Amino acid sequence: MKSVITAIDEVALGNDRKCSMHSSPSPNCSGPVVAVVTFDDAGGKDNHWNVCHWWLTNNPDAVAFQRHR
């Protein structure tokens, strides 16, 4: 089953969360976590990713979700 985004919730700047998509140093990671993405997939419902600004603005599924909400 493909992952399906069900919510994107912004988080306060200055939080101490680590980006789930770039857990090791990455040239794409733009730094602090700016949102928590909730998604459903074959592993279950209401899974969560902490994401940076780069991921939120470059992931095709995230971009499409934001465009249609």
Buried (B, 14 or more C-beta within 10 A) or exposed (E): EEBEBEEBEEBEEEEEBBBBBBEEEEEEBBEBBBBBBBBBEEEEEEBEBBBBBBBBEEBEEBEEBEEEE
